[in-house]
């Protein structure tokens, strides 16, 4: 049944923010809901099938509330429209909490509901696995929360580690001191730390030892207490390495393990320690496993489409392989 609803904005600038540059947000809305949107002054009329009109109106109301608190990004617009289209209810307040503030005053907050779930998990659980494609903010948000914990004296040290698969972890054969050896493998973590703390503060913490950067092999035999430990690129750990790492945890420590299980660089006959740990530790008290998807990618919008295209291709190849096996 055809219907029409009217939405009245209190401020013209807010309405323009909701509409987006060259009305790009409203174009996404009309494509998603098959409605017509007509604006005059601060009044917006939405017409179409009743279900579509109500969904579009719900999305506009959510976008209005969100843009009053922070600038709207394409990812957030897509997410709000997606949830409204699916008829799912959510509170936009969930996307407004501050995680940290960088040295230059940039406010870090979750930009998707998946990221919000991830941040909440890190705050409440001792060990968190953040699994998802590149661009979902797994490492960046973990570093932000680690810096926040260090600044607030919740911990004494941040420890960053990553399996140096490309070097086979035989770092003794590489030139330079420890930081120079692992720099190529931990550069994304360095960059995130320096953005959060500023260059000078970052160097001071390195000198004091309150930030430690080391390859995964150097964790063996240690007990890591009063620390926030981040294991990045964990899909490239072996089962033995993952077990060794997780059992290093000491008193008053938190562990965040991040990785993308579609980007494994291990030999084909070696099972990823991250995949194994997720299977083994599912449901264990104190451990949260958060799976982020292409919907949580906060890089260029095209990155989301690229990831979705690859996921579709991988699913198709897996189906062909299964069909061929069944035929045999």
C-alpha positions as CSV (number, residue, x, y, z in Angstrom):
1,X,0.0,0.0,0.0
2,X,1.4,3.4,-1.0
3,X,1.9,6.0,1.7
4,X,3.7,9.2,2.4
5,X,5.5,10.3,5.6
6,X,6.9,13.8,6.4
7,X,10.0,14.4,8.4
8,X,10.7,17.9,9.8
9,X,14.4,18.8,10.6
10,X,15.0,21.5,13.2
11,X,18.2,22.7,11.5
12,X,18.9,23.0,7.8
13,X,22.6,22.2,8.2
14,X,21.7,18.9,10.0
15,X,19.4,18.0,7.1
16,X,22.2,18.7,4.6
17,X,24.6,16.5,6.6
18,X,22.1,13.7,6.5
19,X,21.6,14.1,2.7
20,X,25.3,14.1,2.1
21,X,27.5,15.7,-0.5
22,X,25.5,15.9,-3.8
23,X,22.7,14.0,-2.0
24,X,24.8,10.8,-2.0
25,X,23.4,9.5,1.2
26,X,19.8,10.0,0.1
27,X,20.6,8.3,-3.2
28,X,21.8,5.3,-1.2
29,X,18.6,5.4,0.8
30,X,16.3,5.6,-2.2
31,X,18.1,2.7,-3.9
32,X,17.8,0.6,-0.8
33,X,14.1,1.2,-0.1
34,X,12.7,2.1,-3.5
35,X,11.2,5.4,-2.2
36,X,10.9,8.9,-3.5
37,X,12.4,11.7,-1.3
38,X,11.4,15.3,-1.8
39,X,12.8,18.1,0.3
40,X,11.5,21.7,0.7
41,X,13.2,23.9,3.3
42,X,13.7,21.7,6.3
43,X,10.8,19.4,5.5
44,X,11.3,16.1,3.8
45,X,8.6,13.9,2.3
46,X,9.1,10.2,1.7
47,X,6.7,8.3,-0.5
48,X,6.4,4.7,-1.6
49,X,5.2,1.3,-0.2
50,X,4.5,1.6,3.5
51,X,7.2,-0.8,4.6
52,X,9.8,1.0,2.6
53,X,8.7,4.4,3.8
54,X,8.9,3.4,7.4
55,X,12.3,1.8,6.9
56,X,13.7,4.9,5.1
57,X,12.2,7.2,7.8
58,X,13.9,5.1,10.6
59,X,17.2,5.4,8.7
60,X,16.9,9.1,8.4
61,X,16.1,9.5,12.1
62,X,19.1,7.5,13.0
63,X,21.4,9.4,10.7
64,X,20.1,12.7,12.1
65,X,20.8,11.6,15.7
66,X,24.3,10.4,14.7
67,X,25.4,13.4,12.7
68,X,24.6,15.7,15.6
69,X,27.4,14.0,17.6
70,X,30.0,13.3,14.9
71,X,30.6,13.6,11.1
72,X,28.9,10.9,9.1
73,X,31.2,8.5,7.2
74,X,30.2,6.4,4.3
75,X,30.6,3.2,6.4
76,X,28.2,4.5,9.1
77,X,25.6,5.6,6.5
78,X,25.8,2.1,4.8
79,X,25.5,0.4,8.2
80,X,22.5,2.5,9.3
81,X,20.7,1.9,6.0
82,X,21.6,-1.8,6.1
83,X,20.1,-2.3,9.6
84,X,17.0,-0.3,8.8
85,X,16.6,-2.3,5.6
86,X,16.8,-5.6,7.5
87,X,14.3,-4.3,10.1
88,X,16.9,-4.6,12.9
89,X,16.8,-2.2,15.8
90,X,19.9,-0.6,17.3
91,X,20.8,2.4,19.3
92,X,23.0,4.9,17.6
93,X,24.3,5.8,21.0
94,X,26.3,2.6,20.7
95,X,28.5,4.4,18.0
96,X,29.1,7.5,20.1
97,X,31.4,6.3,22.9
98,X,35.0,7.5,22.9
99,X,37.7,4.9,23.0
100,X,40.7,7.3,23.1
101,X,42.0,10.7,21.9
102,X,45.2,10.8,19.9
103,X,48.1,13.1,20.5
104,X,46.6,15.6,18.0
105,X,43.2,15.5,19.5
106,X,41.5,13.1,17.1
107,X,38.7,11.3,18.9
108,X,38.8,7.5,18.4
109,X,35.4,5.8,18.6
110,X,33.9,2.6,17.0
111,X,32.5,3.4,13.6
112,X,30.4,0.2,13.2
113,X,28.4,-2.0,15.5
114,X,30.9,-4.8,14.9
115,X,33.7,-2.5,16.2
116,X,31.6,-1.5,19.2
117,X,31.2,-5.2,20.1
118,X,35.0,-5.7,19.7
119,X,35.8,-2.7,22.0
120,X,33.3,-3.9,24.6
121,X,34.8,-7.4,24.5
122,X,38.3,-6.0,25.1
123,X,37.1,-4.0,28.1
124,X,35.4,-6.9,29.8
125,X,37.4,-10.0,28.8
126,X,40.9,-11.1,29.7
127,X,41.6,-12.6,26.2
128,X,39.9,-11.4,23.0
129,X,40.3,-12.7,19.5
130,X,39.6,-10.1,16.8
131,X,39.1,-11.9,13.5
132,X,38.3,-10.1,10.3
133,X,39.6,-8.6,7.0
134,X,42.0,-5.8,6.6
135,X,40.6,-2.3,7.4
136,X,38.2,-3.4,10.1
137,X,40.2,-1.6,12.8
138,X,41.3,-4.7,14.7
139,X,44.8,-3.6,15.4
140,X,44.1,0.2,15.6
141,X,41.4,-0.1,18.2
142,X,43.4,-2.6,20.3
143,X,46.4,-0.2,20.3
144,X,44.1,2.7,21.3
145,X,42.7,0.7,24.2
146,X,46.2,-0.4,25.3
147,X,47.5,3.2,25.3
148,X,44.4,4.3,27.3
149,X,45.1,1.6,29.9
150,X,48.8,2.6,30.1
151,X,47.9,6.3,30.6
152,X,45.4,5.5,33.3
153,X,47.9,3.2,35.1
154,X,45.7,0.2,34.7
155,X,48.8,-1.7,33.4
156,X,52.6,-1.1,33.6
157,X,53.5,-2.2,30.0
158,X,52.3,-2.6,26.5
159,X,53.8,-5.6,24.7
160,X,53.5,-5.8,20.9
161,X,54.3,-8.9,19.0
162,X,53.8,-10.5,15.6
163,X,55.0,-13.8,14.0
164,X,57.8,-12.8,11.5
165,X,56.8,-15.4,9.0
166,X,58.7,-13.8,6.1
167,X,61.9,-14.2,8.1
168,X,61.0,-17.6,9.4
169,X,61.5,-15.9,12.8
170,X,65.3,-16.4,12.4
171,X,65.9,-12.8,13.2
172,X,69.4,-13.5,14.5
173,X,70.5,-13.6,10.9
174,X,69.2,-10.1,10.1
175,X,71.4,-7.0,10.6
176,X,70.7,-4.4,13.4
177,X,69.5,-4.4,17.0
178,X,66.1,-5.9,18.1
179,X,64.0,-2.9,17.0
180,X,65.7,-2.7,13.6
181,X,65.2,-6.4,13.1
182,X,61.5,-6.5,13.8
183,X,60.7,-3.0,12.4
184,X,59.4,-4.3,9.0
185,X,57.0,-6.7,10.7
186,X,55.7,-4.4,13.4
187,X,55.5,-1.1,11.5
188,X,51.7,-1.0,11.5
189,X,51.8,-1.2,15.3
190,X,54.5,1.4,15.5
191,X,52.5,3.8,13.4
192,X,49.3,3.3,15.5
193,X,51.3,3.8,18.8
194,X,52.9,7.0,17.5
195,X,49.6,8.4,16.4
196,X,48.0,7.7,19.8
197,X,50.9,9.0,21.9
198,X,52.9,11.4,19.8
199,X,56.5,10.8,18.7
200,X,58.2,12.1,21.9
201,X,56.0,10.2,24.4
202,X,56.3,7.1,22.3
203,X,60.2,7.3,22.4
204,X,60.1,8.0,26.2
205,X,58.1,4.8,26.8
206,X,60.4,2.8,24.6
207,X,63.4,4.0,26.6
208,X,61.7,3.2,29.9
209,X,60.7,-0.2,28.8
210,X,56.9,0.5,29.3
211,X,56.5,-0.3,25.6
212,X,58.1,-3.5,24.4
213,X,58.3,-4.7,20.8
214,X,59.4,-8.2,20.1
215,X,58.9,-11.1,17.7
216,X,56.7,-13.9,18.9
217,X,59.6,-16.3,19.4
218,X,60.9,-14.0,22.2
219,X,57.8,-14.6,24.3
220,X,58.8,-18.2,25.1
221,X,59.6,-18.9,28.7
222,X,58.2,-15.6,30.1
223,X,55.3,-14.7,32.3
224,X,53.7,-11.4,31.2
225,X,52.1,-9.7,34.2
226,X,50.5,-6.2,34.5
227,X,50.6,-5.9,30.7
228,X,48.4,-5.3,27.7
229,X,49.7,-7.7,25.1
230,X,48.7,-7.5,21.4
231,X,49.5,-10.4,19.0
232,X,49.0,-9.1,15.5
233,X,48.8,-11.2,12.3
234,X,48.0,-14.2,14.4
235,X,46.7,-16.2,11.5
236,X,50.4,-16.9,10.7
237,X,51.1,-18.6,14.1
238,X,51.3,-22.3,14.3
239,X,49.3,-24.2,16.9
240,X,52.4,-24.6,19.1
241,X,53.2,-20.9,18.9
242,X,49.6,-19.9,19.8
243,X,49.5,-22.2,22.8
244,X,52.9,-21.0,23.9
245,X,51.8,-17.3,23.6
246,X,48.4,-17.7,25.4
247,X,50.0,-19.5,28.3
248,X,52.4,-16.6,28.9
249,X,49.6,-14.6,30.5
250,X,50.3,-13.4,34.1
251,X,48.3,-11.5,36.7
252,X,46.5,-8.3,35.8
253,X,47.1,-8.8,32.1
254,X,45.0,-8.6,29.0
255,X,45.6,-10.2,25.6
256,X,44.2,-9.2,22.3
257,X,44.9,-11.5,19.3
258,X,44.2,-10.1,15.9
259,X,44.2,-11.7,12.5
260,X,42.6,-12.4,9.1
261,X,42.1,-16.1,8.6
262,X,41.8,-15.6,4.8
263,X,45.4,-14.3,4.6
264,X,47.4,-17.2,5.9
265,X,51.1,-17.3,4.8
266,X,52.0,-20.7,6.5
267,X,52.8,-23.8,4.4
268,X,49.7,-25.5,3.2
269,X,50.2,-28.5,5.5
270,X,50.5,-26.3,8.6
271,X,47.2,-25.4,10.4
272,X,46.9,-21.8,11.6
273,X,47.2,-21.5,15.3
274,X,44.5,-18.8,15.2
275,X,42.0,-21.1,13.5
276,X,42.9,-23.9,15.9
277,X,42.5,-21.6,19.0
278,X,39.1,-20.3,17.9
279,X,37.9,-23.9,17.6
280,X,39.4,-25.0,20.9
281,X,38.6,-22.0,23.0
282,X,35.0,-21.2,21.8
283,X,32.9,-20.9,24.9
284,X,35.7,-20.8,27.5
285,X,34.9,-18.3,30.3
286,X,37.0,-15.1,30.1
287,X,37.7,-15.4,26.4
288,X,35.7,-13.5,23.7
289,X,35.9,-14.2,20.0
290,X,34.7,-11.3,17.9
291,X,34.3,-11.8,14.1
292,X,34.3,-8.7,12.0
293,X,33.2,-8.7,8.4
294,X,33.4,-6.6,5.3
295,X,30.6,-4.5,6.8
296,X,33.1,-3.3,9.4
297,X,35.7,-2.1,7.0
298,X,36.4,1.6,7.6
299,X,38.8,2.3,4.7
300,X,37.7,3.5,1.3
301,X,34.3,2.2,0.4
302,X,35.8,0.4,-2.6
303,X,37.8,-1.8,-0.1
304,X,34.6,-3.2,1.2
305,X,33.4,-4.1,-2.3
306,X,36.8,-5.7,-3.1
307,X,36.7,-7.9,0.0
308,X,33.1,-8.9,-0.8
309,X,34.1,-9.9,-4.3
310,X,37.0,-12.0,-3.1
311,X,34.7,-13.7,-0.5
312,X,32.2,-14.5,-3.2
313,X,34.9,-15.9,-5.4
314,X,36.3,-18.0,-2.5
315,X,32.9,-19.4,-1.7
316,X,32.3,-20.3,-5.4
317,X,35.7,-22.1,-5.6
318,X,35.0,-24.0,-2.4
319,X,31.6,-25.1,-3.8
320,X,33.3,-26.3,-7.0
321,X,35.9,-28.2,-5.0
322,X,33.2,-29.9,-2.9
323,X,31.1,-30.8,-5.9
324,X,34.2,-32.3,-7.6
325,X,35.0,-34.3,-4.5
326,X,31.4,-35.6,-4.3
327,X,31.5,-36.6,-8.0
328,X,34.7,-38.7,-7.3
